[in-house]
Amino acid sequence: MKFFIDTANLDQIREANALGVLDGVTTNPSLMAKEGIKGTENQRQHYIDICNIVDGDVSAEVIATDYEGMIKEGEELAALNPHIVVKVPCTADGIKAIKYFTSKGIRTNCTLVFSAGQALLAAKAGATYVSPFVGRLDDICSNGVDLIAQIVVIYRNYGFKTQVLAASIRHTQHIIQCAEVGADVVTCPLSAIKGLLKHPLTDNGLATFLADYKRVNG
Ligand code: E4P
């Protein structure tokens, strides 16, 4: 399973990358806004800065919602760096744009996916990744992990190459649940990745080992 970090914060990306287990980054317009990155030129430079930190895929989302606009913007984003994956919303124009990008060898991440039907269309269009939003489904009393499991089965039934990228991960347990049902990728906040490391028996065990070493060796 690949680990992506879901942020546009360069310090957090550097910290996750330093762990040595980071495979990529996902961003979205809200995450870019959170970092105060304004204007097309600054945003594009920010994507390049992210690509220079991580040796992996970096999702950059189009703002255009019409087919022609998505194509123009997506081609510009893809030209910024070979690591860029063009993130496209799961709309009719988005699906058409994914089909076009696929034919041009431009990799895509179909985002804002909340149903198996949407995921099926994304795969048919040749998306590199599909991003079902786990946390946002949980927020409305649905079950995000169940959707991941359903999409994994459907893709396996037909041998679709589209990778299931579990997005909107809110906590560490989501990562484990998505791993159990076969997600290809999870994109998570840094806190959820760090949560995987936490165990009191590890902390206590290490403290005891060090205390015993000190007692004998001084
Ligand atoms: C990732 O690609 C999504 O944009 C992101 O995971 C959404 O997460 P949120 O629901 O926490 O905003």
Residues whose N, C-alpha, C, O or C-beta is under 5 A from the ligand:
A	BS01	E4P	D6 T26 T27 N28 S131 G135 R136 A167 S168 I169 T187
